[in-house]
Structure formats: structure tokens, C-alpha cells
Amino acid sequence: GIDVAAYRTSMRLYVNGKRVDVSAPDPSMLLLDFLRSRGLTGAKLGCGEGGCGACTVVVSRFDPVTGSARHASVNACLMPLLAADGCDVTTVEGIGSTRD
């Protein structure tokens, strides 16, 4: 049988440089819904199909092959929250002033 104890029940990501641990994440939750539920409302739901760019965020992930970070613009309305496990997500709120 399958050893379910070998599977993780939590995830970790960084949002605008701050560590966020999520226990028992909802597998159907989208990254956009997660961000907005945390008060980060700069990314909006526009078309819901990835065409308008209103939900765009930057997702960064360490690439062990190159030894550096890879950055990509992502439509948060299409990306499952679980796909951001181990990533650094930067929203429009995270590119503001460093004086905060």
C-alpha cells in the first residue's frame, strides 16, 4: 500500500520576503485567492484565463542546476497554491518602498 505518512501535510513559501507556513493547504486553492485572503489585494481577478495580466506576480525558485534563482512572471489566477511550495512570490505590494 501507499505510506501516507511519507507525504507532507504543509507547505512553505515566501511572500514579499516573509516566510509563510501553510498547514493542510487546500489543494484546490489558487495562488491569487491565497494572496488576497492574506490582504494582498494588488493582484486582481480580471479575466480568470491568464490573458489580461491583472493577477500577475513574480515567482522565484532556486535552480540547483545553475545554482541561481530563476524568476518568472506568473498568472496567479491559474497557478495552484501548492505549486508555489518552496518559492518566493513577489506581489505588487512587495516592489514598493524599502522604507516601510
N, C-alpha and C positions, 0 to 999 in steps of 0.2 A: 504494500500500500504506500500511499504518499505520507511522508513525515511532515505534517503541517507545522510542527514546532520549528522546522528549519526555515520557515518563512518569517519575514519581518512584519510587524503589525504597526510600524510607524515609519515616518519619513522625515528627512531634514532638508531644508533648503535655506537659502539666504535671500532675504528680500530687502533691497536697498542697503545692503551691507549688514543687516541684522539677522542673526540666526533665528530660524523658526523651526521648532519641532512640532510635528503633527502626529498625534497618536490616533490610530484607527481611521486613516483618511478615507473619505467616501470615494470609491473607485469611479463613480460617475461624475464627480465634480470637475469642472473645468478650471483652468488657472485663472481666468478672468473672474469667475464667481468667487473663488478663494480670495483674490486680491481685494475685490470690492467688499467682501464680508469683513475684511480687516481695516476698512476705512480708506483704502487706497482707491479713490474713485476717478483718478485721472484717465485710466483706461476705460473706455466706454464700449457698450454693446451697440454696434451700428447695424451692419447687415447680417451678422451672425454666420457669414460664409467665408470670411477672410479676404473680402475684396476691398473694403473701404479703408482699412488701416486704423480705425478708431480705437482698437484694442491692442495696438502694437506695444510690445515690451521687448527688452533685450534679455536674452537668456545666455549665460556664460557657463561653460563647463570645461574642466581641466581635461586636456587631451594627453594621455600618457605616452602616446607615440611621439608627439612633437615636444612634449614637456612644457607646453604653454597653454594658456586659456584660449578657447575658441568662443567667439561671440556671434550671435545670430539674432536678427530681428524675428520675432515670433508673433503670430496672431493668437493672443491669449484666449480668444473665444473658441478656438479649435483645439488648443493643447490641453490634454488631461492633466490635472494637478499632479498625478503620480509620475508623469513624465519629467517633472521638474525635480525629482528626488536627486539630491546632491548638486543641484545647480545654484547659481547666483542669478536672481531675477532683478532687473532694474526697471522700475516704472518711471513715468514722467516726474513723479514726486522725488525720485532718487537722483535726478540730474540737476536739482536746484542748487541753491547756495550752500556752501560748506560752512557757513556761519551759524547754522541752526544748532 
